Amino acid sequence: MDEVIARWYRLYHGNVLVDLYRNGQIDDEVRLKRVQEYAQVWRERLFDISWFMRNLNETIAREANKEDNCTGRYWEGRYKSQALLDETALLSCMMYVDLNPIRANMCEDLEHSDFTSIQERIECYRQHDKENINVDCTLRERKQPTALLPFGLTQDSNVIAFPLSDYLALADWSGRAIHPQKSGYIDANVPKLIEVLGLSDEEWLESIRNFRRHYGNFAGSEKALRRCANQHDSCWYKGVG
């Protein structure tokens, strides 16, 4: 209980009664029980994703409205939480986010898609390329942004188990395919990662164009979705089709 209270006080204002408890000024069971009730509510909120998103969104909205000198609603809607069941879901979700600026026609290519991880990965990859002209591709793969989960052919759970160069090639191909001014043109040379994931190019493009609408609470391949539905005693999950 004391740890819960300490964590809560790092984030929010507390309570007069809890202040007394922290100062050792409560010695009766009635008030102590009330402190325990406060702590239990705070405990639930500290691991509740809805409460976390509420606080996160409110903070960002206040700062944004202050910059724009306005008031009122800032976010389009409530947050959406989706479990990523396998590599297919992970990569399509990453790609959906990385290609947001291109899909919104805010930029022409990946290098200028500001505030995305793909831009940071490209800059780091190219910077290492300039500094080490004669270094082979394998060594360039090792130089990746420290703030991002790295790519690599390893069983390490803290590494995305694909080559970075394959992901960059897939992102470039996907960006060209979904760009609103490209008339739906798709290069005949389908990236290697799509074949590794066992998808068709149409399935891949559909998942990254409409990732949030394509899936419900769970995202993944048909096999992963059916397995997860069976584990939760459901007969079907959105996205299986």
Backbone as CSV, one residue per row, in Angstrom:
resi,resn,N_x,N_y,N_z,CA_x,CA_y,CA_z,C_x,C_y,C_z
1,MET,0.822,-1.197,0.000,0.000,0.000,0.000,0.867,1.261,0.000
2,ASP,1.928,1.249,0.782,2.798,2.427,0.846,3.442,2.715,-0.506
3,GLU,3.800,1.639,-1.226,4.410,1.837,-2.549,3.406,2.435,-3.529
4,VAL,2.167,1.967,-3.473,1.109,2.516,-4.335,0.939,4.007,-4.067
5,ILE,0.872,4.359,-2.798,0.700,5.768,-2.423,1.884,6.602,-2.899
6,ALA,3.091,6.081,-2.718,4.294,6.814,-3.139,4.283,7.039,-4.648
7,ARG,3.897,6.012,-5.414,3.851,6.150,-6.875,2.775,7.162,-7.288
8,TRP,1.628,7.108,-6.619,0.544,8.026,-6.947,0.959,9.476,-6.701
9,TYR,1.668,9.706,-5.618,2.075,11.063,-5.268,3.144,11.602,-6.226
10,ARG,3.813,10.713,-6.940,4.780,11.174,-7.951,4.068,11.730,-9.177
11,LEU,2.812,11.336,-9.347,2.065,11.724,-10.550,0.971,12.747,-10.275
12,TYR,0.308,12.646,-9.121,-0.874,13.463,-8.866,-0.842,14.030,-7.453
13,HIS,-1.765,14.958,-7.225,-1.978,15.435,-5.863,-2.638,14.317,-5.065
14,GLY,-2.386,14.295,-3.803,-2.920,13.222,-2.977,-4.230,13.592,-2.309
15,ASN,-4.259,13.398,-1.031,-5.481,13.550,-0.258,-5.079,13.950,1.164
16,VAL,-5.874,14.810,1.798,-5.523,15.312,3.131,-5.367,14.163,4.120
17,LEU,-6.266,13.186,4.035,-6.208,12.060,4.966,-4.953,11.222,4.719
18,VAL,-4.608,11.034,3.458,-3.416,10.258,3.134,-2.158,11.039,3.519
19,ASP,-2.222,12.376,3.421,-1.099,13.195,3.877,-0.818,12.932,5.362
20,LEU,-1.887,12.854,6.154,-1.729,12.577,7.580,-1.112,11.199,7.798
21,TYR,-1.551,10.224,7.009,-1.011,8.862,7.134,0.481,8.844,6.812
22,ARG,0.869,9.561,5.780,2.280,9.579,5.385,3.149,10.256,6.450
23,ASN,2.540,11.155,7.209,3.274,11.846,8.270,3.189,11.111,9.602
24,GLY,2.584,9.903,9.585,2.497,9.105,10.809,1.517,9.636,11.821
25,GLN,0.474,10.349,11.363,-0.464,10.985,12.287,-1.808,10.260,12.363
26,ILE,-1.902,9.053,11.814,-3.139,8.277,11.892,-2.864,7.005,12.685
27,ASP,-3.627,6.818,13.771,-3.428,5.635,14.600,-4.736,4.923,14.919
28,ASP,-5.836,5.330,14.258,-7.109,4.657,14.495,-7.514,3.866,13.255
29,GLU,-8.245,2.770,13.473,-8.588,1.847,12.391,-9.573,2.443,11.395
30,VAL,-10.434,3.318,11.838,-11.445,3.894,10.940,-10.781,4.708,9.837
31,ARG,-9.916,5.628,10.227,-9.251,6.450,9.215,-8.246,5.634,8.399
32,LEU,-7.602,4.650,9.019,-6.668,3.794,8.301,-7.397,2.992,7.217
33,LYS,-8.583,2.524,7.533,-9.371,1.788,6.540,-9.715,2.680,5.354
34,ARG,-10.015,3.946,5.648,-10.328,4.886,4.564,-9.102,5.120,3.682
35,VAL,-7.917,5.202,4.279,-6.680,5.343,3.525,-6.471,4.132,2.625
36,GLN,-6.752,2.945,3.156,-6.622,1.720,2.365,-7.566,1.722,1.167
37,GLU,-8.759,2.277,1.342,-9.726,2.367,0.241,-9.211,3.304,-0.844
38,TYR,-8.640,4.433,-0.436,-8.032,5.352,-1.417,-6.916,4.642,-2.184
39,ALA,-6.069,3.922,-1.445,-4.930,3.238,-2.061,-5.388,2.186,-3.058
40,GLN,-6.489,1.497,-2.745,-6.982,0.470,-3.649,-7.470,1.078,-4.966
41,VAL,-8.154,2.215,-4.877,-8.600,2.918,-6.087,-7.395,3.354,-6.904
42,TRP,-6.384,3.896,-6.250,-5.183,4.360,-6.951,-4.427,3.187,-7.563
43,ARG,-4.404,2.058,-6.866,-3.731,0.864,-7.390,-4.353,0.451,-8.724
44,GLU,-5.664,0.418,-8.775,-6.364,0.023,-10.005,-6.102,1.020,-11.133
45,ARG,-6.053,2.282,-10.802,-5.829,3.295,-11.830,-4.402,3.264,-12.366
46,LEU,-3.451,2.894,-11.501,-2.047,2.899,-11.923,-1.739,1.833,-12.981
47,PHE,-2.529,0.762,-13.049,-2.284,-0.237,-14.107,-3.446,-0.302,-15.099
48,ASP,-4.297,0.735,-15.121,-5.428,0.775,-16.039,-5.053,1.562,-17.295
49,ILE,-5.115,0.907,-18.461,-4.698,1.569,-19.699,-5.619,2.734,-20.055
50,SER,-6.902,2.634,-19.709,-7.833,3.726,-19.991,-7.453,4.977,-19.198
51,TRP,-7.106,4.783,-17.929,-6.696,5.914,-17.094,-5.393,6.515,-17.608
52,PHE,-4.465,5.648,-18.034,-3.188,6.118,-18.583,-3.421,6.964,-19.837
53,MET,-4.239,6.465,-20.758,-4.495,7.193,-22.004,-5.249,8.495,-21.743
54,ARG,-6.119,8.477,-20.780,-6.848,9.700,-20.422,-5.875,10.790,-19.991
55,ASN,-4.938,10.428,-19.128,-3.963,11.403,-18.644,-3.005,11.847,-19.739
56,LEU,-2.554,10.897,-20.542,-1.643,11.214,-21.637,-2.307,12.155,-22.640
57,ASN,-3.529,11.826,-23.052,-4.241,12.639,-24.043,-4.575,14.033,-23.509
58,GLU,-4.948,14.091,-22.250,-5.297,15.389,-21.661,-4.081,16.315,-21.641
59,THR,-2.930,15.774,-21.269,-1.709,16.582,-21.216,-1.341,17.123,-22.592
60,ILE,-1.376,16.251,-23.601,-1.043,16.678,-24.967,-2.055,17.684,-25.473
61,ALA,-3.346,17.450,-25.211,-4.397,18.358,-25.680,-4.241,19.753,-25.072
62,ARG,-3.918,19.803,-23.794,-3.741,21.107,-23.140,-2.576,21.877,-23.763
63,GLU,-1.462,21.185,-24.006,-0.304,21.845,-24.604,-0.610,22.314,-26.028
64,ALA,-1.285,21.469,-26.799,-1.614,21.831,-28.179,-2.582,23.005,-28.233
65,ASN,-3.589,22.997,-27.380,-4.541,24.106,-27.355,-3.879,25.401,-26.900
66,LYS,-2.905,25.275,-26.005,-2.175,26.465,-25.557,-1.383,27.060,-26.724
67,GLU,-0.744,26.196,-27.512,0.013,26.669,-28.679,-0.897,27.335,-29.708
68,ASP,-2.084,26.763,-29.895,-3.022,27.293,-30.898,-3.925,28.376,-30.341
69,ASN,-3.774,28.664,-29.035,-4.584,29.693,-28.379,-6.075,29.429,-28.563
70,CYS,-6.480,28.196,-28.262,-7.888,27.839,-28.407,-8.275,26.874,-27.293
71,THR,-9.548,26.555,-27.227,-10.051,25.606,-26.239,-10.935,24.585,-26.946
72,GLY,-11.317,23.556,-26.212,-12.228,22.573,-26.778,-11.565,21.247,-27.071
73,ARG,-12.320,20.385,-27.713,-11.864,19.021,-27.993,-10.703,19.026,-28.979
74,TYR,-9.704,18.219,-28.681,-8.513,18.172,-29.531,-8.430,16.865,-30.317
75,TRP,-8.692,15.735,-29.649,-8.552,14.432,-30.294,-9.807,14.065,-31.063
76,GLU,-9.611,13.347,-32.169,-10.739,12.927,-33.006,-11.643,11.943,-32.278
77,GLY,-11.066,11.030,-31.548,-11.870,10.037,-30.841,-11.070,9.355,-29.758
78,ARG,-11.680,8.358,-29.125,-11.046,7.616,-28.054,-9.930,6.733,-28.625
79,TYR,-8.983,6.384,-27.795,-7.878,5.542,-28.238,-8.395,4.154,-28.627
80,LYS,-7.598,3.432,-29.397,-7.943,2.067,-29.775,-6.801,1.146,-29.380
81,SER,-7.117,0.042,-28.733,-6.112,-0.913,-28.289,-6.288,-2.221,-29.045
82,GLN,-5.221,-2.669,-29.720,-5.263,-3.923,-30.468,-4.054,-4.775,-30.099
83,ALA,-4.288,-6.056,-29.808,-3.190,-6.968,-29.502,-2.581,-7.472,-30.803
84,LEU,-1.252,-7.392,-30.925,-0.547,-7.869,-32.119,-0.109,-9.303,-31.858
85,LEU,-0.701,-10.250,-32.586,-0.531,-11.665,-32.271,0.693,-12.313,-32.901
86,ASP,1.194,-11.756,-34.013,2.320,-12.396,-34.690,3.098,-11.366,-35.497
87,GLU,4.109,-11.845,-36.231,4.970,-10.938,-37.009,4.198,-10.195,-38.089
88,THR,3.200,-10.848,-38.669,2.382,-10.194,-39.687,1.713,-8.953,-39.120
89,ALA,1.107,-9.102,-37.940,0.436,-7.966,-37.304,1.433,-6.885,-36.899
90,LEU,2.575,-7.318,-36.353,3.591,-6.360,-35.915,4.077,-5.501,-37.077
91,LEU,4.473,-6.147,-38.179,5.019,-5.408,-39.312,3.971,-4.545,-40.006
92,SER,2.739,-5.054,-40.137,1.707,-4.257,-40.802,1.310,-3.054,-39.953
93,CYS,1.319,-3.212,-38.626,1.022,-2.077,-37.748,2.147,-1.040,-37.816
94,MET,3.396,-1.505,-37.774,4.537,-0.589,-37.906,4.465,0.172,-39.223
95,MET,4.159,-0.564,-40.298,4.109,0.064,-41.612,2.957,1.053,-41.712
96,TYR,1.823,0.706,-41.108,0.661,1.602,-41.093,1.035,2.947,-40.472
97,VAL,1.772,2.892,-39.360,2.181,4.119,-38.677,3.259,4.857,-39.473
98,ASP,4.255,4.121,-39.973,5.356,4.741,-40.708,4.884,5.436,-41.985
99,LEU,3.830,4.913,-42.598,3.359,5.472,-43.870,2.222,6.476,-43.695
100,ASN,1.880,6.816,-42.455,0.802,7.781,-42.217,0.998,9.087,-42.985
101,PRO,2.184,9.715,-42.930,2.362,10.987,-43.653,2.198,10.844,-45.164
102,ILE,2.651,9.722,-45.713,2.510,9.509,-47.158,1.055,9.265,-47.519
103,ARG,0.371,8.466,-46.710,-1.038,8.184,-46.985,-1.877,9.458,-46.895
104,ALA,-1.489,10.373,-45.999,-2.208,11.648,-45.851,-1.732,12.698,-46.845
105,ASN,-0.815,12.313,-47.743,-0.277,13.207,-48.769,0.432,14.421,-48.156
106,MET,1.098,14.197,-47.010,1.847,15.267,-46.344,3.303,15.296,-46.794
107,CYS,3.747,14.242,-47.462,5.115,14.198,-47.951,5.174,13.278,-49.159
108,GLU,6.293,13.334,-49.867,6.434,12.582,-51.103,7.198,11.274,-50.934
109,ASP,8.015,11.180,-49.877,8.812,9.971,-49.713,9.097,9.724,-48.235
110,LEU,9.681,8.574,-47.951,9.929,8.161,-46.573,10.938,9.051,-45.861
111,GLU,11.906,9.572,-46.592,12.944,10.398,-45.978,12.383,11.690,-45.386
112,HIS,11.250,12.160,-45.928,10.666,13.409,-45.458,9.398,13.196,-44.636
113,SER,9.167,11.955,-44.214,7.998,11.672,-43.369,8.381,11.958,-41.918
114,ASP,8.248,13.219,-41.532,8.712,13.687,-40.222,8.019,12.965,-39.063
115,PHE,8.772,12.816,-37.984,8.293,12.238,-36.723,7.889,10.771,-36.862
116,THR,8.512,10.056,-37.775,8.254,8.619,-37.903,9.538,7.846,-37.611
117,SER,9.377,6.604,-37.201,10.556,5.782,-36.920,11.285,5.415,-38.208
118,ILE,10.544,5.302,-39.318,11.185,4.917,-40.576,12.174,5.992,-41.024
119,GLN,11.831,7.248,-40.792,12.749,8.335,-41.145,14.021,8.252,-40.302
120,GLU,13.853,7.950,-39.019,15.002,7.847,-38.122,15.892,6.659,-38.505
121,ARG,15.269,5.548,-38.894,16.041,4.368,-39.296,16.827,4.644,-40.573
122,ILE,16.199,5.328,-41.521,16.866,5.639,-42.785,18.052,6.571,-42.555
123,GLU,17.856,7.611,-41.745,18.928,8.572,-41.480,20.113,7.887,-40.794
124,CYS,19.820,7.019,-39.839,20.889,6.316,-39.134,21.619,5.369,-40.076
125,TYR,20.879,4.666,-40.908,21.455,3.716,-41.866,22.368,4.436,-42.844
126,ARG,21.905,5.581,-43.363,22.691,6.326,-44.353,23.890,7.008,-43.719
127,GLN,23.741,7.501,-42.498,24.853,8.138,-41.814,25.981,7.151,-41.614
128,HIS,25.644,5.943,-41.214,26.663,4.900,-41.035,27.269,4.519,-42.381
129,ASP,26.460,4.574,-43.425,26.937,4.251,-44.771,27.986,5.269,-45.217
130,LYS,27.749,6.570,-44.908,28.696,7.614,-45.300,30.001,7.506,-44.516
131,GLU,29.873,7.172,-43.232,31.055,7.103,-42.385,31.908,5.867,-42.687
132,ASN,31.261,4.819,-43.235,31.961,3.558,-43.491,31.677,3.109,-44.928
133,ILE,32.281,3.781,-45.871,31.985,3.548,-47.287,32.253,2.109,-47.698
134,ASN,33.311,1.506,-47.167,33.694,0.164,-47.597,33.139,-0.946,-46.707
135,VAL,32.244,-0.566,-45.778,31.680,-1.567,-44.877,30.555,-2.308,-45.579
136,ASP,30.493,-3.622,-45.380,29.448,-4.381,-46.063,28.089,-4.158,-45.395
137,CYS,27.050,-4.633,-46.055,25.674,-4.406,-45.604,25.412,-5.006,-44.226
138,THR,26.058,-6.120,-43.913,25.833,-6.783,-42.629,26.205,-5.875,-41.468
139,LEU,27.331,-5.154,-41.594,27.752,-4.248,-40.525,26.854,-3.020,-40.451
140,ARG,26.377,-2.545,-41.580,25.468,-1.397,-41.560,24.161,-1.765,-40.858
141,GLU,23.781,-3.020,-40.972,22.555,-3.481,-40.313,22.664,-3.327,-38.796
142,ARG,23.896,-3.442,-38.276,24.067,-3.391,-36.824,23.916,-1.976,-36.279
143,LYS,24.150,-0.976,-37.111,24.060,0.412,-36.668,22.623,0.885,-36.826
144,GLN,21.894,0.908,-35.713,20.490,1.303,-35.756,20.197,2.267,-34.614
145,PRO,19.121,3.045,-34.706,18.799,4.019,-33.651,18.650,3.338,-32.295
146,THR,19.311,3.866,-31.294,19.286,3.241,-29.970,17.917,3.335,-29.312
147,ALA,17.113,4.320,-29.707,15.801,4.502,-29.074,14.736,3.590,-29.669
148,LEU,15.065,2.874,-30.754,14.090,2.015,-31.420,14.492,0.552,-31.287
149,LEU,13.494,-0.326,-31.267,13.773,-1.760,-31.251,14.472,-2.130,-32.549
150,PRO,15.624,-2.766,-32.486,16.391,-3.039,-33.705,15.863,-4.234,-34.498
151,PHE,16.208,-4.263,-35.771,15.959,-5.421,-36.627,17.210,-6.298,-36.610
152,GLY,17.016,-7.593,-36.845,18.171,-8.474,-36.925,17.772,-9.934,-36.955
153,LEU,18.595,-10.755,-37.587,18.329,-12.191,-37.674,18.863,-12.876,-36.427
154,THR,18.059,-12.872,-35.374,18.451,-13.461,-34.096,17.202,-13.913,-33.360
155,GLN,17.398,-14.774,-32.374,16.282,-15.267,-31.564,16.023,-14.378,-30.346
156,ASP,16.771,-13.300,-30.220,16.610,-12.378,-29.090,15.209,-11.772,-29.128
157,SER,14.498,-11.835,-27.997,13.132,-11.305,-27.937,13.098,-9.781,-28.026
158,ASN,14.251,-9.130,-27.844,14.326,-7.680,-27.930,14.763,-7.202,-29.308
159,VAL,14.657,-8.071,-30.288,15.029,-7.744,-31.662,13.905,-8.183,-32.601
160,ILE,13.569,-7.351,-33.567,12.581,-7.722,-34.582,13.275,-8.648,-35.575
161,ALA,12.767,-9.858,-35.706,13.516,-10.935,-36.378,13.475,-10.879,-37.906
162,PHE,13.830,-9.733,-38.474,13.961,-9.572,-39.919,15.110,-8.610,-40.189
163,PRO,15.754,-8.702,-41.353,16.813,-7.744,-41.691,16.236,-6.338,-41.877
164,LEU,16.956,-5.338,-41.402,16.525,-3.955,-41.563,16.387,-3.589,-43.038
165,SER,17.314,-4.054,-43.871,17.265,-3.727,-45.297,15.986,-4.241,-45.945
166,ASP,15.500,-5.407,-45.494,14.247,-5.958,-46.029,13.066,-5.080,-45.640
167,TYR,13.085,-4.570,-44.392,11.980,-3.707,-43.948,11.985,-2.382,-44.712
168,LEU,13.176,-1.820,-44.938,13.264,-0.572,-45.688,12.780,-0.768,-47.123
169,ALA,13.125,-1.907,-47.722,12.665,-2.197,-49.082,11.151,-2.348,-49.118
170,LEU,10.602,-3.011,-48.110,9.150,-3.189,-48.035,8.447,-1.848,-47.843
171,ALA,9.009,-0.994,-46.991,8.413,0.317,-46.751,8.437,1.166,-48.022
172,ASP,9.540,1.130,-48.740,9.653,1.896,-49.987,8.625,1.409,-51.007
173,TRP,8.513,0.104,-51.171,7.554,-0.472,-52.121,6.118,-0.147,-51.717
174,SER,5.814,-0.278,-50.418,4.461,-0.019,-49.928,4.091,1.450,-50.100
175,GLY,5.070,2.351,-49.829,4.805,3.778,-49.993,4.484,4.143,-51.432
176,ARG,5.189,3.554,-52.352,4.920,3.814,-53.765,3.554,3.269,-54.176
177,ALA,3.179,2.144,-53.576,1.927,1.496,-53.960,0.698,2.236,-53.432
178,ILE,0.802,2.864,-52.234,-0.382,3.493,-51.651,-0.434,4.995,-51.870
179,HIS,0.621,5.592,-52.440,0.635,7.033,-52.618,-0.549,7.459,-53.485
180,PRO,-1.338,8.448,-53.057,-2.549,8.835,-53.795,-2.297,9.299,-55.222
181,GLN,-1.070,9.731,-55.549,-0.790,10.207,-56.897,-0.178,9.129,-57.789
182,LYS,-0.068,7.917,-57.278,0.588,6.856,-58.037,-0.398,5.965,-58.797
183,SER,-1.689,6.260,-58.736,-2.715,5.508,-59.469,-2.708,4.032,-59.148
184,GLY,-2.349,3.670,-57.921,-2.351,2.273,-57.502,-1.295,1.424,-58.168
185,TYR,-0.265,2.046,-58.679,0.781,1.292,-59.364,1.551,0.427,-58.385
186,ILE,1.779,-0.836,-58.759,2.539,-1.765,-57.928,3.642,-2.390,-58.768
187,ASP,4.851,-2.245,-58.291,5.997,-2.823,-58.981,5.870,-4.347,-58.999
188,ALA,6.296,-4.940,-60.075,6.204,-6.403,-60.201,7.137,-7.119,-59.233
189,ASN,8.203,-6.452,-58.804,9.157,-7.063,-57.885,8.668,-6.931,-56.447
190,VAL,7.924,-7.912,-56.002,7.358,-7.884,-54.657,8.470,-8.115,-53.629
191,PRO,8.547,-7.276,-52.564,9.609,-7.418,-51.561,9.626,-8.794,-50.903
192,LYS,10.811,-9.182,-50.488,11.039,-10.507,-49.909,10.198,-10.740,-48.657
193,LEU,10.024,-9.715,-47.825,9.318,-9.886,-46.559,7.880,-10.337,-46.750
194,ILE,7.243,-9.895,-47.823,5.863,-10.310,-48.066,5.798,-11.812,-48.278
195,GLU,6.776,-12.342,-49.007,6.831,-13.783,-49.234,7.117,-14.523,-47.928
196,VAL,8.004,-13.954,-47.106,8.331,-14.578,-45.819,7.097,-14.680,-44.930
197,LEU,6.259,-13.639,-44.953,5.052,-13.613,-44.131,3.945,-14.491,-44.705
198,GLY,4.114,-14.959,-45.918,3.108,-15.816,-46.533,1.870,-15.078,-46.977
199,LEU,2.028,-13.824,-47.383,0.895,-13.000,-47.806,0.977,-12.719,-49.300
200,SER,-0.165,-12.345,-49.865,-0.152,-11.822,-51.225,0.053,-10.322,-51.146
201,ASP,0.467,-9.689,-52.251,0.676,-8.239,-52.203,-0.629,-7.502,-51.931
202,GLU,-1.772,-8.040,-52.426,-3.058,-7.394,-52.164,-3.417,-7.435,-50.673
203,GLU,-3.161,-8.592,-50.035,-3.448,-8.713,-48.602,-2.595,-7.745,-47.792
204,TRP,-1.329,-7.640,-48.151,-0.435,-6.738,-47.420,-0.887,-5.288,-47.545
205,LEU,-1.184,-4.839,-48.754,-1.584,-3.447,-48.963,-2.899,-3.132,-48.269
206,GLU,-3.807,-4.086,-48.252,-5.075,-3.870,-47.548,-4.838,-3.691,-46.053
207,SER,-3.924,-4.487,-45.486,-3.690,-4.411,-44.039,-3.027,-3.096,-43.637
208,ILE,-2.145,-2.553,-44.485,-1.474,-1.312,-44.093,-2.286,-0.076,-44.473
209,ARG,-3.185,-0.207,-45.437,-4.064,0.929,-45.760,-5.110,1.119,-44.672
210,ASN,-5.674,0.009,-44.214,-6.817,0.076,-43.300,-6.583,-0.769,-42.056
211,PHE,-5.407,-0.628,-41.447,-5.053,-1.488,-40.316,-6.075,-1.397,-39.194
212,ARG,-6.469,-0.210,-38.809,-7.374,-0.051,-37.664,-8.764,-0.605,-37.959
213,ARG,-9.208,-0.473,-39.201,-10.532,-0.989,-39.563,-10.487,-2.466,-39.954
214,HIS,-9.327,-2.910,-40.382,-9.181,-4.285,-40.863,-9.314,-5.290,-39.716
215,TYR,-8.835,-4.887,-38.517,-8.858,-5.774,-37.360,-9.707,-5.182,-36.241
216,GLY,-10.087,-6.059,-35.293,-10.792,-5.611,-34.097,-9.820,-5.467,-32.947
217,ASN,-10.093,-6.186,-31.844,-9.219,-6.100,-30.669,-7.930,-6.888,-30.837
218,PHE,-7.895,-7.769,-31.844,-6.709,-8.578,-32.084,-6.311,-8.462,-33.545
219,ALA,-5.003,-8.438,-33.802,-4.510,-8.322,-35.171,-3.494,-9.420,-35.437
220,GLY,-3.554,-9.997,-36.638,-2.607,-11.048,-36.981,-3.057,-11.813,-38.201
221,SER,-2.342,-12.879,-38.504,-2.698,-13.722,-39.642,-3.974,-14.501,-39.328
222,GLU,-4.552,-15.101,-40.356,-5.777,-15.885,-40.148,-5.556,-16.990,-39.119
223,LYS,-4.434,-17.686,-39.222,-4.125,-18.772,-38.293,-4.014,-18.268,-36.858
224,ALA,-3.310,-17.136,-36.672,-3.129,-16.585,-35.323,-4.454,-16.106,-34.744
225,LEU,-5.297,-15.494,-35.581,-6.592,-15.003,-35.116,-7.508,-16.160,-34.710
226,ARG,-7.515,-17.232,-35.513,-8.362,-18.382,-35.182,-7.882,-19.048,-33.892
227,ARG,-6.575,-19.147,-33.710,-6.022,-19.754,-32.488,-6.389,-18.911,-31.266
228,CYS,-6.267,-17.588,-31.403,-6.590,-16.695,-30.280,-8.077,-16.739,-29.963
229,ALA,-8.927,-16.787,-30.993,-10.367,-16.860,-30.773,-10.730,-18.145,-30.031
230,ASN,-10.092,-19.240,-30.410,-10.352,-20.515,-29.754,-9.948,-20.476,-28.279
231,GLN,-8.835,-19.800,-27.980,-8.372,-19.689,-26.593,-9.333,-18.865,-25.735
232,HIS,-10.057,-17.949,-26.390,-10.994,-17.089,-25.648,-12.445,-17.534,-25.839
233,ASP,-12.613,-18.776,-26.288,-13.958,-19.341,-26.466,-14.835,-18.514,-27.387
234,SER,-14.209,-17.972,-28.427,-14.944,-17.241,-29.467,-14.849,-18.026,-30.767
235,CYS,-15.841,-17.886,-31.605,-15.816,-18.636,-32.866,-15.234,-17.823,-33.993
236,TRP,-15.038,-16.501,-33.776,-14.596,-15.676,-34.898,-14.056,-14.344,-34.379
237,TYR,-13.015,-13.800,-35.023,-12.513,-12.466,-34.724,-12.453,-11.668,-36.022
238,LYS,-12.716,-10.406,-35.924,-12.643,-9.536,-37.110,-11.244,-9.584,-37.694
239,GLY,-11.154,-9.752,-39.016,-9.879,-9.823,-39.685,-9.555,-11.202,-40.219
240,VAL,-10.272,-12.227,-39.743,-10.024,-13.593,-40.205,-10.305,-13.708,-41.691
241,GLY,-11.327,-13.010,-42.140,-11.713,-13.093,-43.550,-10.716,-12.426,-44.479
